[in-house]
Amino acid sequence: MKWGILSAGRIARRFAGALAASATEEAVAIAARDAGRAAAFAAEFGIQRAYGDYMALLNDPEVEAIYNALPNSLHAEWSIAALQAGKHVLCEKPLATTLADGLAMAAAAQANQRLLMEAFMYRFHPQTIHVQQLLAEGVIGDVQQVRGSFAFLLDDATNIRLDAALGGGALYDIGCYPLSYARMAFGVRPRQASAFAVGEPIDHALSGLLDFDQGRFASIYCSFRSAWNQRVEIIGSAGWIHLERPFNPTPDQATTIAVARGGRHVTVETMTIPPADHFRLEAEGFAALASSGAPVPVIGAMPLTESLDNLATMEALFRSAVTATHTVILEPALSPDWPVGV
């Protein structure tokens, strides 16, 4: 597929590098607010055309798919514009900053018969796929608890992640990862949510508890104030799964999955997953789904239904944290037949 990239930022550079390493995908255009920056980006990655205007890229007839790596606050506006221009859209996480915007994006995708997907690249990594297969096979029994954390020390006061106007904050930036992992592991959206947060005007750290009903819970933690760490534990009725780097594995290093089987007395096995570039796999997987028009699978991709559920959950977490409400009950679940593919 021929790609256009919106933004010349850090994550856009990572994606452009992944496209350059792919045998099937190609970046043909880049757009940034600064035309000079776009031109430098294009020269570095061998991209044919550079634009200083986002709409000019959307009007490029050769571009088939858009990678939207703009600030969070611009995800909805420019993803909808791209969909209306007839482009498939892979939009960086979070899909949007409100559920209402997410639903508008989904409606635009459906109206224009184009694929919209949130760019959770970890969903395409073989490590994640293997975990999903273990869960589907019932290796650890019924999932009872998920614990996830993602944090790093952010000491640059000018960093975009701290800009409220651009959709900054720890939950949007990194907390969405353990949140999405919990939603993936349980297979449904939570029923209730509660949270505590610190920081003004955006959350610098947030701790949340999600109730998935019938005694099944998830706890998530995200912070710009802690030493770097990322971790997920999935605890079932007949074992558990531990992951030390679940969200952003190093592409040239193997990853490991610790799997325990048993109730009172467990036997632990360590599974090694070969190195993989999940950004490249994400681009190739997205393009294959967009080309085929097939529904987006739960294993090996990021269904839109999950993205919308996660937006609803983030709104509930924020509402709990801001109002000091112990528990926020989520609205009724989205329709089960909500479009998840093209």
N, C-alpha and C positions, 0 to 999 in steps of 0.2 A: 504494500500500500504506500502511496505517496503522502507524506506528512507535512503539515505546516505547524510550526511551533510558536505559540503566543508567550512571549517573555524571553529575556536573555539572562535570567537569573541562575542561581546555583543549581536548582533542581532541573531546570531546562537544559543546562549543560550536561548533567548526568544522563538525561534522556537522549540528547543528541548523540552522545558518545555510544549509547546502546544501539541506536539506529545505525550508526556508522559501522558497528560490528556485526550487524545482521545481514544475512544473505538475501532476505526478502523485503526488508523495509528500507525506505529512503526518505530523508528529510529534504524537501525541495524548496522550502520557504521558511523564513523566520521574520517575526515582527516584534518590535520593541518601540517604546515611546521615543527613544533616542535613536535616530536613524544611523548615527555613527556607531553606536553600540551594536545595533543589529548587523551592520556591515562587518564589523570585527568578528562577531559571532559566526556569521556566514563564512567568512574567510577561514576561520579556525577549523570548522567542521566540514568544509567543502560543500556548502549549501548554495544552490544556484541563485536564489533571489532573497534580498533583504528589504524589508519595508519598515518605514517609520510610522506606520499607521495600521492598526489592527484590522480595520475593515478592508483595507487593500489586500491583506492576506486572505481574508475570507472570500474575497471576490476572485481570487486566483483560480482559474478553471482547472489547473492541474492538481491542486490539493484535494485529496480525498478525505483525509482525516486530520483533525486538529488535536494537538496536545495543549491543553490549557493549563499553563503553569503560572498564571497571574496571581497576584495577592488574593487571599480568600474572599475579600469583599467584592471582587470582580468575577468570581467564578460563574455566578448565575447569569449576569448580564451578557458576558461574551460567549458562554456556552450556548445560551439560547440563540444569540445572533449567528453562531456557527451552524447550529442545527437548522435554522431557518434558511441559511445559505446552502443547505444541502450537504453539509459535512458531517461525518461521524465525529463524536467527541469523546476523548479520554481526558477527563478533568481531574486535576490534582485534588487530593483530600484537603479539607473536608469538601464534599460535593458542593455544599452551600453553607451559609451561616444561619439559615432558618429553614424550617420544614416547608414553609410556604414557598420559598424560592426553589427548594428541591422538587416540590410537586410541579411548579411551573416549568422547570427544566425537563422533568419526565413527560409532561404534557407536550412540550415542544418536540421531544424525541419521537413520541408516538405520532404526532400530527405530521411530521416530516419523514416518518419511516426511516429514521437513522438511529444508530446505536449510541447510547450514552452510558458511560461507565465511569465510576469513581476510581482513580488511579491508586488503589492499594496494591502496590507491586508485590508485596509479600504473598498475596493470594496465588500468584503464579509460580512461586518458588517450590521446588520439589519437597522441601521440608514441610511446608504447609499442606501440600497435597497429601503427603504421607500421613500427617496427623489426621487430616480429614478422613482418610481411608481407615485408619485405626479406629476412629470414633464410629464410623459407619459400620464397621465389622463388630462393634461391641467389645473390643479388646479390654477396655477398662470399665465395662458395664455402663450403667446410666450415669450421665454427667450430673454431679451434685454441686460442684463448686469450681469456679474459675478465679484465679488471682493473677492480675497482670499489672505490670508497671513499666513506665518509660520515662526517663528523666535525664537531664544533663544540666550542667552549670552554664547559664547564660549571663555573662557579665558585661555585655555590650549594650549600653542604654539606647543606642541608635538602631538596634536590630529591628527589622520589620515585624518580628514576632511579638514585639511589645507595643505595636501601634494599634490602638483600638479601632481607629478609622479604617484600617485595612484588614480587620478581622483577626487581630492577633490574640494571643492567649495560649496557655499550655494545653487545654483540652482540645482546641481546634488543631493545634500543631502536632502534638504527640499523644495526648490522652485518647484521641480517636482510634489509635491502634489497639490498645488493650480492650477498649470498648467494642470495637468491631470483632476482635478475636472472641470475646465472650458471646456476642450475638451469633457468631459462626458456630461456636462449640455447642451452644444450646439449641440452635436451629429455630429459635423464635425470639421475638422482641421481649424485653422485660415488662413486667406488670407494674412495678413501682421503682422509684429511684430516689435516693437521698444523697446529699453531698455537702462537703465543707470545702471552702476555697479561701485563699489569701491573695492579696494583690489588688491594686487599683491603677487604672480603670479596667484592667483585664486580669484574668486569673494567672498568677505566677505559679501556683501549685493548687492541685485539686485532688481530693480523695472522695471516691464515690462508692456507694453500695447499690447493687441492682438486684431486685427480687424477681426471679423467673418463675415463681409460684411453686407450691408443693415442696417447700424447704430447699429449693435450689437457688443459690446466690452467686453473685460475682462481685469481687472488689477490684477497683481500678485505682491506680495512682499515677499522676503525672506531675512533673515539676521542672521549672527552670532554675531551681535553687539547690539541686542535689547533684552529687557526682554522677557521671554517666552510668546508666544501667538500663537494661531492658530484659524482661523476663515474663514468662507465662507458665502457670501451673494449672493443669486440668485434673480435677480429682473426681473419680467415678466411684461407683458402688463396688467395683471389683479391681481397682488399681488406679494408677495415676500416670500423667505425662508431664515431664518437665522440659522446658526449652530455655536455653540461656541467651539466645539471640534470635528471637522469633520474628522481629519486624524488619530489620535491615541487615541481613547477613552479608559478610564481606564476599564479594563475587568470586574471588580466587581462593577461598578457603572452604573446607568442608564444614558442615554443621552436624550437630549431634542431637538426638532425641533420646531422653531417658524414659523408659517405659517400665512401669511396675505392674505386675500381675499378682492378684491374690487379695484376700480380705485382711485377716489378722496378720498373716505372715506373707510378705510379698517377695517376689523374685524380680530383680531389676536387670533390665537389658539395655545396653546403649547401642542405638542404631546410628550409623554414620551415613550422612547424605553428601554426595559429591558436590563440589563447588558448582555454582550456577549464577548467571547474571539475571536476576529477577526483573530488571528493567527491560532487558532485551526480550525475555520470555513474555513479559506483559505486552509489549508492543506487538510482537508476533501473534500472541494469543488473541489480542483485541482485534487485530486485522483479520485473522481467520474467521472470527465470529461475525464481524461486520460484513465480510465478503459472502459468507454462507447464508446469513440471515437466520441462523439457528438461535434458539433461546439460549440465554446465558446460563451455564451450569453453576451449581453451587460449589462443586469441587473443581478447582483450577481456574476460577475467575471470580468476579465480584458482581453478583446480581444487584440490580437497581433497588429491588425491594429491601434488601439489607441496608443499603445506603440511606433510604428514606426512614427505615426503622431507627437507624443510628442518629439521624438528625432529630427525630422526635425524642430520643433518649437524651441527647445532649441538651435539648431545650429543657427537659425535666430536671436534669442535673443542675443547670444554671439557675433555674427557678428555685430549686431547693436551697442552693448555696446563697443566693441573693436575699431570699425572704426568710432564711433560717427555718424553713418548714421542714419538719422531720422527714416526711415522706410525700412525694409527689406522684400521684397516680397518672399513668400515661393514658392518653386518649385511646379509644378502641383501635384495635389493630387495623392496618390497611387491608383493603380488599385482597383476598388471596389470589385473585386473578389479575392483580395489577401487572401491567406489562413489564417484563424483565429482560426482554430481548429487543430485537429490531421492531 
